[in-house]
Amino acid sequence: MAEVKVIRTAAETALAHAFALARPHLPGGEAIAQERAAAFDVFAREGLPHRRVEDWKYTDLRALMRDAKPLASPPDAQAKARARSAGALLGDGEARRLVFVDGAFVPELSDTEALEEGLSIASLAAALAENDEELVAHLGKLAPTSDVAVALNTALMGDGAVIRVRAGATIKRPLHLVFAASEKAAASFARSLMIVGERARVMLIESYEGPAGSGYQANAALELFVADEAHVDHVKIIGEGADALHISTLAAAIGARARFNTFTFTAGGAVVRNQLFLKFDGEETIAHIGGATLLKGRQHADTTLVVNHAARGCQSREVFKSVLDDEAHGVFQGRIVVRPGAQQTDAKMMTRALLLSEQAEADNKPELEIFADDVQCGHGATAGAIDEELKFYLMARGIPAAEADALLIQAFLGEAIEGIEHAGMREALIEQVAAWLKARTKKD
């Protein structure tokens, strides 16, 4: 049999070269080095995912990622100065900010003083350099390295946040991880880990932003361990620059009788892939999983979700809304898996897309895999234009057409955003929707 030759793209070749150069300098001991090597072997064997890979059929990364940017160098004073105003979502002092510029932790821009009792915060690079045993024991245990994007993040992870919340602790101030890109056309691979103890309560915010004129690339991942009876709220805001490529992964394991809420808001980036891998590890847990996406121009955003019900009596609700204008392309792939023994599972998934132009495209692919017989599961998907009857009703009462459109779009997205428990965060995202709509009205 003739040997099969693998054709490597310029991006794949550049990534292999970057790993070879960076490998001796990446933080971590022998165990982490072996984990990096094994992860890179996955990439070396599979290459960048493409349309023949089922989970990536709508986001052909091999075609969309024409080149791979060089690894980001430590941020200079100018880049740090520009990042001072990054992540301005909530009121001054309401959230504890941890700032990363080009993937590197910046202590002087971060609020790490006077931590609440039961809370500890460290940078990933520092924890790896110190060979933190708990970190080494948890890192890589949730994020699936069979996924090439995760494998690349594991191989090249440089810095990120390591957050621990002790059992029984209530952290009143939200923790805000601010990831800001500089004007460099560089690649960053941030990796964060959060361990929440039993009966603890905490809110975590991730925000990503950068300049419009830079074609930087971000590959970020968060592993989140939620113990029994804990309550965790998580919000991710993707507002990358107009030319950026963004891939982010959330991998979470949720214990028994816990409450877990996660919401993703996407309004920036040229190409965005947001992945969620969630597993119910304990009984009688409730989770709300949602998202809102606003796209224009030729933006492409893909939300891929796997909810793994492995314990009995758990409930999950998934609601995702997208608004697509111009030639934008929105993708939603959601899969609910009910394992044998996960009886009395109650899981519902809904995705809706609102198309504002004839050129916009939405691909919705909800799925169920059920291996138990005492369950209540369902899914649905819709895509369509603004309801002309509702619009006419508003216009008949003296509301101009553009304002009528905006009101209907806000109401459409409101169902998803209103599920966020934190009032300040709800208001901040509603303001971002209003700003997006205002810019669209000016364009028209």
Salt bridges, closest charged atoms under 4 A:
GLU12 OE1 - ARG8 NH1 3.74
GLU12 OE2 - ARG62 NE 3.38
GLU46 OE2 - ARG45 NE 3.51
GLU54 OE2 - LYS365 NZ 2.38
ASP55 OD1 - ARG335 NH1 3.96
ASP67 OD2 - LYS69 NZ 3.10
GLU94 OE2 - HIS422 NE2 3.13
GLU108 OE2 - LYS80 NZ 3.07
ASP111 OD1 - ARG96 NH1 3.37
ASP111 OD2 - ARG173 NH2 2.89
GLU116 OE1 - ARG96 NH2 3.08
GLU117 OE2 - ARG166 NH2 3.39
ASP132 OD2 - ARG164 NH2 2.71
GLU134 OE1 - ARG164 NE 2.49
GLU198 OE1 - ARG199 NH1 3.39
GLU206 OE2 - HIS234 NE2 2.65
GLU223 OE1 - ARG191 NH2 3.25
GLU229 OE2 - ARG257 NE 3.63
ASP233 OD2 - HIS231 NE2 3.53
GLU240 OE2 - HIS246 ND1 2.81
ASP281 OD1 - LYS279 NZ 3.50
ASP302 OD2 - ARG273 NH1 2.79
ASP325 OD2 - ARG440 NE 2.65
ASP325 OD2 - LYS443 NZ 3.23
ASP326 OD1 - LYS443 NZ 2.93
ASP346 OD2 - ARG317 NH2 3.03
ASP346 OD1 - LYS348 NZ 2.86
GLU361 OE2 - HIS329 NE2 3.75
ASP363 OD2 - HIS329 NE2 2.62
GLU367 OE1 - ARG335 NH1 3.98
GLU369 OE2 - ARG335 NE 3.50
ASP405 OD1 - LYS391 NZ 3.22
GLU415 OE1 - LYS321 NZ 2.87
GLU418 OE1 - ARG426 NE 3.73
GLU421 OE1 - ARG201 NH2 3.26
GLU421 OE1 - HIS231 NE2 3.58
ASP444 OD2 - ARG440 NH1 3.82
